Amino acid sequence: MIEFSAEQFSIESLCQLAVGDEKAQLSQSPEFKDQIDSSYNFLQTLLKTGKEIYGVNTGYGDSCVRKVSEHNVKNLPLQLTRYHQCGLGEYFSFEQARAIQVARVVSLKQGKSAVRYELLNFMVDQLNKGIAPLIPQEGSVGASGDLTPLAYLAATLVGEGHVMYQGEVYPTSELYKKLEITPLELQPKEGLALMNGTAVMTALACLAYEKADYLARLASRITSLASLALKGNAYHFAEGLFEAKPHQGQSLIAQRIRQDLQSKSSRQEQDKRIQDRYSIRCAPHIIGVLQDFLPFAKNTITTELNSANDNPLIDPKREQVLHGGNFYGGHIGFVMDSLKNLIANVADLIDRQVALLVDTKFNNGLPSNLSFLKDKEDISINHGFKALQISISAWTAEALKNTIPVSIFSRSTECHNQDKVSMGTISARDCLNVIRLTEQCAVAGLMISYQGVRLRAHQSELEMKDLSQDVLSFMESFSKEFTLLSEDRPLEPDLRNLLTLVNEQKWSLYPNN
């Protein structure tokens, strides 16, 4: 059970809830309840005095000069959720929508958004029932927060819009009737509090971070296998090299590969070349940049996740209404723009490693395209991994294409009120797309490097029993999922199966570092 409380919420907890591994609960402590309700109660007090408060008794955005009549104050939140439902494009997945729900609860639980404890409890109940809003991906410029996509989340709380439930899409009102759920009636400020924030981009950034961390591990293992298959020089990863250039993440990647290659076979016969090509020799320096960036990314995303990021903020302790720009997604935009560049470089690395493995000019005696044939007469009609190497190049090119930083494309919107915006949500979506493409390269790279090692053993140039225990265990586990390619066959089923396993992080890679 994962609890929403006054304590800091982690990226890991969000990801666990997103995939449905855990149930959630809202803290029942009196102190926490008071933290939530005090800002709501303070706002009610202010409203009785007639004080003008943006988005509560005024219009929104550039329309803030419009005074809203007292009898319309309660109607204003519902109007906001309705007119901002103008998104298009593909819909966020069930997992992504759940991540967005979690991120919004985490922000609102900070107790500065003037929402009721009841509203947060309703959202947590949605999570536990497996109800997620159906949200189009396109339509947010990342300031004033994720207004348009979050409008679809807000709509589901009042029984409008559409939701995903048990693999189906329902009109929210229909599902609530079926499950006997009474929708909420939004109170003043609650519509704005739900929508005016960075929950969408932050939720996607959390998912991207977790995937990026795993990809760094996966790329390390692929490099180890490629080095073994190419009869590479294990001493390219020697500890002394990385003591001389001590970037922490780079050193960690080298340590992982060095740990994989601590075997008799990797030392028996070094390649005639003193130095392997860059895609092997420099792999720690390439993956290491990603590894060094991950702690910064984690810290930045965690800070954003645990922030009150709507506007205005209601501070009951200081008795202040704080009008500002906490909805601005600049930090997430920068992290996602940077991360997608680093991930795409990993795709490019795997593409280069695979190009070495399949080409007889560079693979040190392995058959062309790693065809594993018992009958030599079949060589003329079998082509091994020839086509897959082309696909990897295509996926890599598409990933690299999406690395242009989106934050530099700020647009002036909404009557020049939102005249400088973050584009953080678009960058987060791009980052997840780059990760998806790189994962495709990675599973293909695993298949090809695995086959290369097995071929090397088949040629009696490597003893499987001499592999390090970590690599041997991985090879045995992988063999249960992938049958060596001998006669040509469609590889899409293998690729899709392995992609699922990567998404589920089936293999525990380097658990101690």
SEDREN-492649 format. One record per residue (C-alpha): x, y, z; residue number from 1; residue in one letter. Coordinates in steps of 0.02 Angstrom, whole numbers, plus 50000, padded with zeros to 5 digits. Example, Ala and Ser with C-alpha at 12.3 -4.5 7.8 and 13.67 -1.06 7.14 Angstrom:
! residues 2
c1, c2, c3, resi, resn
50615, 49775, 50390, 1, A;
50684, 49947, 50357, 2, S;
! end
This chain:
! residues 513
c1, c2, c3, resi, resn
50000, 50000, 50000, 1, M;
50073, 50167, 49947, 2, I;
50018, 50315, 50051, 3, E;
49994, 50495, 50002, 4, F;
50049, 50590, 50157, 5, S;
50150, 50742, 50208, 6, A;
50309, 50646, 50164, 7, E;
50399, 50666, 49998, 8, Q;
50330, 50555, 49860, 9, F;
50453, 50458, 49751, 10, S;
50466, 50427, 49565, 11, I;
50470, 50241, 49604, 12, E;
50304, 50249, 49697, 13, S;
50222, 50343, 49553, 14, L;
50282, 50212, 49429, 15, C;
50220, 50069, 49539, 16, Q;
50047, 50147, 49549, 17, L;
50048, 50185, 49363, 18, A;
50069, 50002, 49316, 19, V;
49946, 49946, 49451, 20, G;
50071, 49851, 49557, 21, D;
50010, 49935, 49718, 22, E;
49854, 50008, 49795, 23, K;
49851, 50185, 49863, 24, A;
49782, 50269, 50016, 25, Q;
49768, 50448, 50078, 26, L;
49842, 50478, 50249, 27, S;
49712, 50484, 50387, 28, Q;
49820, 50583, 50508, 29, S;
49735, 50739, 50580, 30, P;
49889, 50843, 50539, 31, E;
49884, 50792, 50356, 32, F;
49697, 50822, 50342, 33, K;
49721, 50994, 50419, 34, D;
49861, 51029, 50295, 35, Q;
49740, 50998, 50152, 36, I;
49582, 51078, 50222, 37, D;
49661, 51233, 50297, 38, S;
49696, 51314, 50127, 39, S;
49519, 51271, 50070, 40, Y;
49444, 51346, 50228, 41, N;
49552, 51501, 50215, 42, F;
49491, 51528, 50037, 43, L;
49310, 51517, 50095, 44, Q;
49346, 51651, 50225, 45, T;
49423, 51764, 50094, 46, L;
49275, 51743, 49977, 47, L;
49158, 51804, 50113, 48, K;
49257, 51965, 50124, 49, T;
49233, 51997, 49938, 50, G;
49420, 51992, 49901, 51, K;
49460, 51974, 49717, 52, E;
49554, 51811, 49684, 53, I;
49613, 51759, 49513, 54, Y;
49519, 51611, 49440, 55, G;
49400, 51604, 49587, 56, V;
49294, 51759, 49562, 57, N;
49381, 51825, 49405, 58, T;
49396, 51761, 49228, 59, G;
49545, 51655, 49173, 60, Y;
49707, 51706, 49089, 61, G;
49695, 51870, 48995, 62, D;
49513, 51877, 49053, 63, S;
49568, 51903, 49233, 64, C;
49502, 52082, 49223, 65, V;
49325, 52012, 49215, 66, R;
49238, 52006, 49383, 67, K;
49130, 51851, 49407, 68, V;
48964, 51879, 49494, 69, S;
48939, 51793, 49661, 70, E;
48806, 51673, 49597, 71, H;
48923, 51617, 49455, 72, N;
49075, 51581, 49565, 73, V;
49020, 51400, 49588, 74, K;
48989, 51378, 49401, 75, N;
49160, 51443, 49350, 76, L;
49262, 51283, 49386, 77, P;
49145, 51175, 49282, 78, L;
49153, 51299, 49138, 79, Q;
49343, 51290, 49142, 80, L;
49345, 51100, 49129, 81, T;
49226, 51107, 48981, 82, R;
49300, 51240, 48870, 83, Y;
49477, 51170, 48884, 84, H;
49427, 50999, 48818, 85, Q;
49497, 51034, 48645, 86, C;
49642, 50912, 48635, 87, G;
49682, 50800, 48487, 88, L;
49804, 50664, 48437, 89, G;
49829, 50491, 48510, 90, E;
49766, 50459, 48686, 91, Y;
49883, 50430, 48831, 92, F;
49894, 50247, 48879, 93, S;
49809, 50179, 49034, 94, F;
49976, 50175, 49125, 95, E;
50017, 50354, 49074, 96, Q;
49844, 50416, 49125, 97, A;
49864, 50335, 49297, 98, R;
50035, 50417, 49314, 99, A;
49952, 50585, 49278, 100, I;
49820, 50552, 49411, 101, Q;
49955, 50512, 49539, 102, V;
50058, 50666, 49495, 103, A;
49907, 50780, 49517, 104, R;
49866, 50705, 49687, 105, V;
50046, 50728, 49743, 106, V;
50045, 50912, 49696, 107, S;
49875, 50949, 49774, 108, L;
49921, 50861, 49936, 109, K;
50048, 50998, 49971, 110, Q;
49903, 51094, 50046, 111, G;
49920, 51257, 49950, 112, K;
49789, 51232, 49815, 113, S;
49626, 51256, 49914, 114, A;
49552, 51087, 49871, 115, V;
49455, 50977, 49990, 116, R;
49520, 50817, 50068, 117, Y;
49363, 50740, 49994, 118, E;
49422, 50781, 49817, 119, L;
49591, 50698, 49846, 120, L;
49505, 50546, 49922, 121, N;
49395, 50534, 49767, 122, F;
49549, 50534, 49654, 123, M;
49635, 50400, 49758, 124, V;
49476, 50296, 49751, 125, D;
49480, 50311, 49561, 126, Q;
49656, 50242, 49561, 127, L;
49609, 50095, 49670, 128, N;
49457, 50054, 49564, 129, K;
49563, 50058, 49405, 130, G;
49473, 50206, 49328, 131, I;
49582, 50320, 49222, 132, A;
49536, 50473, 49119, 133, P;
49544, 50464, 48930, 134, L;
49662, 50607, 48884, 135, I;
49719, 50664, 48711, 136, P;
49907, 50692, 48704, 137, Q;
49911, 50853, 48604, 138, E;
49863, 51027, 48658, 139, G;
49977, 51083, 48800, 140, S;
50114, 51213, 48786, 141, V;
50174, 51176, 48962, 142, G;
50120, 51343, 49038, 143, A;
49996, 51387, 49109, 144, S;
50031, 51208, 49153, 145, G;
49947, 51064, 49064, 146, D;
49778, 51149, 49052, 147, L;
49701, 51056, 48907, 148, T;
49750, 50876, 48950, 149, P;
49711, 50904, 49134, 150, L;
49538, 50968, 49087, 151, A;
49498, 50789, 49037, 152, Y;
49554, 50727, 49208, 153, L;
49449, 50860, 49295, 154, A;
49298, 50815, 49189, 155, A;
49297, 50636, 49253, 156, T;
49282, 50696, 49433, 157, L;
49117, 50779, 49393, 158, V;
49052, 50631, 49293, 159, G;
49090, 50700, 49119, 160, E;
49210, 50650, 48981, 161, G;
49269, 50472, 48955, 162, H;
49367, 50349, 49060, 163, V;
49464, 50186, 49036, 164, M;
49411, 50040, 49143, 165, Y;
49457, 49855, 49129, 166, Q;
49520, 49877, 48951, 167, G;
49367, 49970, 48888, 168, E;
49323, 50153, 48860, 169, V;
49162, 50216, 48940, 170, Y;
49070, 50382, 48952, 171, P;
49109, 50429, 49131, 172, T;
48927, 50453, 49177, 173, S;
48885, 50278, 49114, 174, E;
49024, 50194, 49214, 175, L;
48984, 50292, 49371, 176, Y;
48804, 50237, 49359, 177, K;
48860, 50057, 49336, 178, K;
48979, 50064, 49485, 179, L;
48862, 50174, 49590, 180, E;
48989, 50315, 49603, 181, I;
48925, 50489, 49645, 182, T;
49024, 50622, 49551, 183, P;
49093, 50775, 49637, 184, L;
49032, 50953, 49624, 185, E;
49186, 51062, 49605, 186, L;
49205, 51203, 49730, 187, Q;
49281, 51374, 49692, 188, P;
49465, 51357, 49641, 189, K;
49457, 51166, 49625, 190, E;
49440, 51165, 49435, 191, G;
49589, 51280, 49419, 192, L;
49688, 51182, 49549, 193, A;
49661, 51020, 49452, 194, L;
49708, 51093, 49283, 195, M;
49835, 51230, 49314, 196, N;
49994, 51130, 49344, 197, G;
50131, 51021, 49274, 198, T;
50056, 50850, 49314, 199, A;
50056, 50782, 49137, 200, V;
50235, 50824, 49091, 201, M;
50296, 50774, 49265, 202, T;
50207, 50606, 49259, 203, A;
50282, 50569, 49088, 204, L;
50452, 50624, 49152, 205, A;
50439, 50500, 49296, 206, C;
50401, 50358, 49174, 207, L;
50542, 50417, 49059, 208, A;
50667, 50422, 49202, 209, Y;
50631, 50244, 49256, 210, E;
50646, 50181, 49077, 211, K;
50807, 50280, 49048, 212, A;
50888, 50205, 49202, 213, D;
50849, 50030, 49139, 214, Y;
50910, 50071, 48963, 215, L;
51079, 50123, 49033, 216, A;
51092, 49951, 49114, 217, R;
51030, 49862, 48958, 218, L;
51155, 49953, 48847, 219, A;
51295, 49902, 48964, 220, S;
51247, 49718, 48949, 221, R;
51230, 49730, 48759, 222, I;
51405, 49805, 48752, 223, T;
51474, 49662, 48856, 224, S;
51394, 49533, 48741, 225, L;
51453, 49626, 48585, 226, A;
51630, 49631, 48653, 227, S;
51628, 49443, 48686, 228, L;
51555, 49408, 48514, 229, A;
51686, 49516, 48428, 230, L;
51830, 49441, 48529, 231, K;
51855, 49615, 48597, 232, G;
51990, 49681, 48711, 233, N;
51922, 49671, 48889, 234, A;
52056, 49789, 48951, 235, Y;
51971, 49938, 48869, 236, H;
51867, 49939, 49029, 237, F;
52012, 49928, 49152, 238, A;
51990, 50017, 49317, 239, E;
52146, 50122, 49295, 240, G;
52077, 50203, 49137, 241, L;
51927, 50269, 49229, 242, F;
52023, 50323, 49381, 243, E;
52115, 50437, 49261, 244, A;
51952, 50515, 49200, 245, K;
51838, 50494, 49350, 246, P;
51665, 50543, 49292, 247, H;
51559, 50445, 49415, 248, Q;
51427, 50379, 49295, 249, G;
51555, 50337, 49161, 250, Q;
51656, 50241, 49290, 251, S;
51500, 50147, 49344, 252, L;
51463, 50091, 49166, 253, I;
51643, 50032, 49145, 254, A;
51628, 49939, 49310, 255, Q;
51472, 49850, 49250, 256, R;
51553, 49796, 49087, 257, I;
51714, 49748, 49175, 258, R;
51612, 49642, 49295, 259, Q;
51530, 49555, 49147, 260, D;
51696, 49520, 49064, 261, L;
51788, 49452, 49215, 262, Q;
51798, 49280, 49137, 263, S;
51931, 49163, 49074, 264, K;
51865, 49173, 48896, 265, S;
51880, 49361, 48882, 266, S;
52064, 49348, 48928, 267, R;
52115, 49194, 48830, 268, Q;
52139, 49270, 48659, 269, E;
52136, 49456, 48629, 270, Q;
52090, 49523, 48460, 271, D;
52239, 49558, 48347, 272, K;
52190, 49740, 48351, 273, R;
52265, 49830, 48499, 274, I;
52112, 49940, 48505, 275, Q;
51930, 49898, 48467, 276, D;
51824, 50018, 48368, 277, R;
51745, 50162, 48461, 278, Y;
51571, 50086, 48480, 279, S;
51649, 49954, 48593, 280, I;
51799, 50042, 48667, 281, R;
51708, 50206, 48705, 282, C;
51543, 50130, 48761, 283, A;
51569, 50183, 48945, 284, P;
51604, 50360, 48886, 285, H;
51442, 50361, 48785, 286, I;
51323, 50272, 48904, 287, I;
51413, 50357, 49047, 288, G;
51350, 50530, 48999, 289, V;
51173, 50464, 49019, 290, L;
51219, 50381, 49183, 291, Q;
51297, 50542, 49249, 292, D;
51141, 50641, 49202, 293, F;
51017, 50524, 49287, 294, L;
51044, 50587, 49467, 295, P;
51015, 50767, 49411, 296, F;
50860, 50712, 49316, 297, A;
50793, 50616, 49465, 298, K;
50819, 50761, 49585, 299, N;
50737, 50886, 49467, 300, T;
50588, 50776, 49427, 301, I;
50562, 50731, 49610, 302, T;
50563, 50915, 49659, 303, T;
50435, 50957, 49526, 304, E;
50327, 50808, 49574, 305, L;
50322, 50864, 49755, 306, N;
50284, 51046, 49718, 307, S;
50127, 51150, 49726, 308, A;
50123, 51204, 49544, 309, N;
49955, 51287, 49513, 310, D;
49908, 51471, 49522, 311, N;
49864, 51558, 49631, 312, P;
49928, 51468, 49785, 313, L;
49831, 51488, 49947, 314, I;
49946, 51500, 50098, 315, D;
49842, 51493, 50258, 316, P;
49993, 51503, 50374, 317, K;
50048, 51671, 50303, 318, R;
49867, 51717, 50261, 319, E;
49920, 51756, 50083, 320, Q;
49856, 51726, 49908, 321, V;
50011, 51705, 49801, 322, L;
49990, 51744, 49617, 323, H;
50139, 51678, 49519, 324, G;
50202, 51557, 49388, 325, G;
50233, 51390, 49473, 326, N;
50138, 51308, 49330, 327, F;
50287, 51342, 49216, 328, Y;
50367, 51180, 49157, 329, G;
50542, 51242, 49117, 330, G;
50635, 51119, 49229, 331, H;
50544, 50968, 49159, 332, I;
50566, 51035, 48983, 333, G;
50754, 51048, 49006, 334, F;
50769, 50875, 49083, 335, V;
50667, 50795, 48945, 336, M;
50757, 50889, 48805, 337, D;
50923, 50832, 48879, 338, S;
50870, 50653, 48917, 339, L;
50805, 50619, 48743, 340, K;
50973, 50673, 48670, 341, N;
51067, 50554, 48785, 342, L;
50947, 50409, 48751, 343, I;
50958, 50434, 48563, 344, A;
51148, 50424, 48578, 345, N;
51124, 50252, 48657, 346, V;
51017, 50200, 48507, 347, A;
51156, 50260, 48392, 348, D;
51285, 50162, 48493, 349, L;
51186, 50000, 48479, 350, I;
51161, 50031, 48293, 351, D;
51351, 50045, 48271, 352, R;
51385, 49890, 48376, 353, Q;
51261, 49788, 48275, 354, V;
51339, 49851, 48112, 355, A;
51506, 49777, 48170, 356, L;
51429, 49611, 48221, 357, L;
51341, 49574, 48057, 358, V;
51480, 49628, 47938, 359, D;
51618, 49501, 47899, 360, T;
51740, 49644, 47868, 361, K;
51730, 49690, 48053, 362, F;
51662, 49543, 48154, 363, N;
51824, 49445, 48170, 364, N;
51772, 49281, 48089, 365, G;
51586, 49270, 48121, 366, L;
51473, 49222, 47974, 367, P;
51389, 49358, 47872, 368, S;
51236, 49428, 47960, 369, N;
51267, 49298, 48096, 370, L;
51178, 49160, 48001, 371, S;
51183, 49005, 48111, 372, F;
51166, 48866, 47982, 373, L;
51210, 48682, 47998, 374, K;
51186, 48648, 47813, 375, D;
51305, 48759, 47714, 376, K;
51198, 48736, 47558, 377, E;
51063, 48843, 47639, 378, D;
51175, 48996, 47646, 379, I;
51119, 49059, 47475, 380, S;
50937, 49079, 47529, 381, I;
50958, 49131, 47712, 382, N;
51003, 49306, 47763, 383, H;
51013, 49304, 47953, 384, G;
50994, 49475, 48032, 385, F;
51017, 49575, 47871, 386, K;
50842, 49650, 47875, 387, A;
50843, 49679, 48063, 388, L;
51001, 49781, 48048, 389, Q;
50911, 49892, 47923, 390, I;
50765, 49912, 48044, 391, S;
50884, 49962, 48185, 392, I;
50956, 50098, 48073, 393, S;
50780, 50160, 48036, 394, A;
50732, 50166, 48221, 395, W;
50895, 50253, 48264, 396, T;
50871, 50385, 48129, 397, A;
50694, 50420, 48191, 398, E;
50756, 50434, 48371, 399, A;
50895, 50554, 48321, 400, L;
50771, 50660, 48222, 401, K;
50670, 50692, 48380, 402, N;
50816, 50759, 48482, 403, T;
50791, 50943, 48436, 404, I;
50756, 51035, 48600, 405, P;
50573, 51084, 48605, 406, V;
50592, 51220, 48737, 407, S;
50670, 51337, 48607, 408, I;
50504, 51335, 48512, 409, F;
50408, 51438, 48639, 410, S;
50253, 51521, 48565, 411, R;
50153, 51671, 48625, 412, S;
49976, 51614, 48662, 413, T;
49812, 51667, 48742, 414, E;
49810, 51852, 48692, 415, C;
49994, 51868, 48739, 416, H;
49957, 51827, 48920, 417, N;
50051, 51663, 48901, 418, Q;
50185, 51747, 48797, 419, D;
50330, 51635, 48850, 420, K;
50291, 51452, 48876, 421, V;
50394, 51297, 48919, 422, S;
50339, 51166, 48793, 423, M;
50384, 51040, 48928, 424, G;
50242, 50921, 48888, 425, T;
50289, 50906, 48706, 426, I;
50469, 50874, 48756, 427, S;
50413, 50738, 48879, 428, A;
50310, 50655, 48744, 429, R;
50457, 50665, 48624, 430, D;
50571, 50590, 48756, 431, C;
50456, 50441, 48781, 432, L;
50451, 50416, 48593, 433, N;
50641, 50419, 48583, 434, V;
50647, 50293, 48726, 435, I;
50522, 50181, 48636, 436, R;
50629, 50181, 48478, 437, L;
50788, 50151, 48578, 438, T;
50706, 50005, 48669, 439, E;
50670, 49931, 48498, 440, Q;
50854, 49950, 48452, 441, C;
50902, 49873, 48619, 442, A;
50798, 49714, 48601, 443, V;
50864, 49691, 48425, 444, A;
51040, 49722, 48489, 445, G;
51012, 49591, 48624, 446, L;
50956, 49462, 48496, 447, M;
51104, 49494, 48382, 448, I;
51240, 49505, 48515, 449, S;
51169, 49350, 48602, 450, Y;
51177, 49254, 48439, 451, Q;
51355, 49318, 48411, 452, G;
51412, 49248, 48578, 453, V;
51327, 49081, 48544, 454, R;
51409, 49074, 48372, 455, L;
51578, 49110, 48449, 456, R;
51550, 48964, 48568, 457, A;
51492, 48855, 48423, 458, H;
51657, 48893, 48335, 459, Q;
51748, 48835, 48493, 460, S;
51823, 49008, 48519, 461, E;
51733, 49035, 48683, 462, L;
51676, 48918, 48822, 463, E;
51504, 48960, 48890, 464, M;
51553, 48892, 49061, 465, K;
51694, 49019, 49068, 466, D;
51577, 49169, 49056, 467, L;
51554, 49274, 49211, 468, S;
51409, 49214, 49317, 469, Q;
51305, 49369, 49281, 470, D;
51323, 49350, 49093, 471, V;
51295, 49162, 49098, 472, L;
51136, 49183, 49201, 473, S;
51074, 49315, 49080, 474, F;
51113, 49205, 48929, 475, M;
51018, 49060, 49006, 476, E;
50868, 49170, 49045, 477, S;
50871, 49249, 48873, 478, F;
50877, 49079, 48788, 479, S;
50705, 49041, 48860, 480, K;
50635, 49191, 48768, 481, E;
50730, 49186, 48604, 482, F;
50771, 49038, 48493, 483, T;
50931, 49056, 48394, 484, L;
50902, 49115, 48216, 485, L;
50951, 48978, 48095, 486, S;
50825, 48963, 47954, 487, E;
50755, 49135, 47913, 488, D;
50591, 49174, 48002, 489, R;
50485, 49328, 48038, 490, P;
50568, 49413, 48187, 491, L;
50426, 49531, 48233, 492, E;
50349, 49408, 48360, 493, P;
50519, 49392, 48446, 494, D;
50542, 49580, 48448, 495, L;
50370, 49613, 48521, 496, R;
50391, 49481, 48654, 497, N;
50560, 49548, 48706, 498, L;
50494, 49727, 48706, 499, L;
50361, 49674, 48831, 500, T;
50495, 49597, 48941, 501, L;
50601, 49755, 48932, 502, V;
50450, 49862, 48976, 503, N;
50419, 49747, 49125, 504, E;
50606, 49754, 49166, 505, Q;
50610, 49565, 49174, 506, K;
50798, 49551, 49192, 507, W;
50876, 49619, 49350, 508, S;
51033, 49698, 49279, 509, L;
51176, 49746, 49394, 510, Y;
51066, 49748, 49551, 511, P;
51213, 49796, 49662, 512, N;
51269, 49945, 49559, 513, N;
! end
